[in-house]
Amino acid sequence: MNNNQNQNKIGNPETQVPKTPQMNDRDFINELLATEKYLTNSYSTALNEMSHDSLYQDIQGIFNETQNCQRELYNVMYQNGWYKLEAADSQKLQQSYQQFADYLQQQSPYLQ
């Protein structure tokens, strides 16, 4: 990775873990995080398609707990330097925003 790419990374210093064939703390937490992301995505889809109000409320509660779990796992990964983010280029953000705003303006009858 070149120096410019390192400057675009946002994160904490990495907590070292043993590099062995056995799973370490990072591996376990990363696997749990991936599972929680999958579950929140699945619960979200189920909630979008659910018609039974009582069941909807139950699943929404489970979804919220799962989402909170996912966030806690993300925080652990980030705090230990195992989850790095890419700094966004402000010009690219502005271009994306403008492109999306233009699209909404053209597509939405409520904004015209």
BAGU-826444 format. One record per residue (C-alpha): residue number from 0; x, y, z negated. Coordinates in pm, whole numbers, plus 50000, padded with zeros to 5 digits. Example, Ala and Ser with C-alpha at 12.3 -4.5 7.8 and 13.67 -1.06 7.14 Angstrom:
<recs>
[rec 0, [51230, 49550, 49220]]
[rec 1, [51367, 49894, 49286]]
</recs>
This chain:
<recs>
[rec 0, [50000, 50000, 50000]]
[rec 1, [50149, 50335, 50093]]
[rec 2, [50174, 50638, 49864]]
[rec 3, [49877, 50818, 50024]]
[rec 4, [49649, 50518, 49954]]
[rec 5, [49767, 50509, 49590]]
[rec 6, [49669, 50876, 49551]]
[rec 7, [49315, 50796, 49669]]
[rec 8, [49260, 50527, 49405]]
[rec 9, [49068, 50609, 49090]]
[rec 10, [49111, 50382, 48792]]
[rec 11, [49292, 50299, 48471]]
[rec 12, [49628, 50126, 48426]]
[rec 13, [49583, 49755, 48485]]
[rec 14, [49578, 49523, 48184]]
[rec 15, [49806, 49235, 48273]]
[rec 16, [49668, 48881, 48264]]
[rec 17, [49854, 48554, 48315]]
[rec 18, [49886, 48458, 48681]]
[rec 19, [49820, 48086, 48656]]
[rec 20, [49587, 47845, 48838]]
[rec 21, [49351, 47859, 48537]]
[rec 22, [49091, 48133, 48522]]
[rec 23, [49192, 48427, 48303]]
[rec 24, [48983, 48701, 48138]]
[rec 25, [48980, 48909, 48456]]
[rec 26, [48861, 48613, 48664]]
[rec 27, [48582, 48528, 48419]]
[rec 28, [48457, 48888, 48392]]
[rec 29, [48480, 48937, 48768]]
[rec 30, [48272, 48622, 48822]]
[rec 31, [48013, 48739, 48567]]
[rec 32, [47998, 49082, 48731]]
[rec 33, [47939, 48929, 49075]]
[rec 34, [47662, 48711, 48929]]
[rec 35, [47493, 49007, 48756]]
[rec 36, [47506, 49208, 49080]]
[rec 37, [47344, 48919, 49264]]
[rec 38, [47075, 48887, 48996]]
[rec 39, [46990, 49259, 48990]]
[rec 40, [46961, 49256, 49368]]
[rec 41, [46731, 48952, 49355]]
[rec 42, [46516, 49095, 49075]]
[rec 43, [46485, 49421, 49267]]
[rec 44, [46355, 49236, 49571]]
[rec 45, [46112, 49039, 49355]]
[rec 46, [45984, 49357, 49191]]
[rec 47, [45924, 49518, 49529]]
[rec 48, [45704, 49227, 49633]]
[rec 49, [45525, 49149, 49307]]
[rec 50, [45151, 49205, 49278]]
[rec 51, [45075, 49067, 48929]]
[rec 52, [45107, 49356, 48680]]
[rec 53, [45190, 49154, 48370]]
[rec 54, [45452, 48948, 48553]]
[rec 55, [45589, 49270, 48706]]
[rec 56, [45638, 49418, 48357]]
[rec 57, [45814, 49102, 48234]]
[rec 58, [46047, 49089, 48534]]
[rec 59, [46114, 49462, 48509]]
[rec 60, [46230, 49413, 48150]]
[rec 61, [46458, 49129, 48255]]
[rec 62, [46585, 49342, 48546]]
[rec 63, [46670, 49628, 48308]]
[rec 64, [46857, 49395, 48071]]
[rec 65, [47046, 49243, 48364]]
[rec 66, [47131, 49587, 48503]]
[rec 67, [47262, 49696, 48163]]
[rec 68, [47471, 49380, 48142]]
[rec 69, [47611, 49448, 48489]]
[rec 70, [47704, 49802, 48385]]
[rec 71, [47879, 49682, 48068]]
[rec 72, [48081, 49428, 48268]]
[rec 73, [48171, 49697, 48523]]
[rec 74, [48288, 49922, 48237]]
[rec 75, [48509, 49644, 48098]]
[rec 76, [48661, 49583, 48441]]
[rec 77, [48716, 49957, 48497]]
[rec 78, [48861, 50020, 48149]]
[rec 79, [49111, 49738, 48200]]
[rec 80, [49215, 49868, 48541]]
[rec 81, [49071, 49565, 48718]]
[rec 82, [48819, 49770, 48915]]
[rec 83, [48955, 50055, 49123]]
[rec 84, [48756, 50307, 49322]]
[rec 85, [48848, 50488, 49639]]
[rec 86, [48839, 50868, 49616]]
[rec 87, [48596, 51007, 49871]]
[rec 88, [48710, 51262, 50125]]
[rec 89, [48495, 51572, 50066]]
[rec 90, [48475, 51646, 50440]]
[rec 91, [48344, 51294, 50510]]
[rec 92, [48092, 51332, 50228]]
[rec 93, [47967, 51658, 50374]]
[rec 94, [47940, 51503, 50721]]
[rec 95, [47746, 51205, 50587]]
[rec 96, [47517, 51431, 50389]]
[rec 97, [47446, 51649, 50693]]
[rec 98, [47388, 51347, 50915]]
[rec 99, [47141, 51200, 50663]]
[rec 100, [46966, 51534, 50609]]
[rec 101, [46929, 51581, 50987]]
[rec 102, [46791, 51228, 51021]]
[rec 103, [46537, 51285, 50743]]
[rec 104, [46432, 51613, 50897]]
[rec 105, [46366, 51441, 51231]]
[rec 106, [46196, 51132, 51087]]
[rec 107, [45981, 51259, 50802]]
[rec 108, [45649, 51424, 50886]]
[rec 109, [45645, 51570, 50533]]
[rec 110, [45963, 51774, 50580]]
[rec 111, [45857, 51942, 50903]]
</recs>
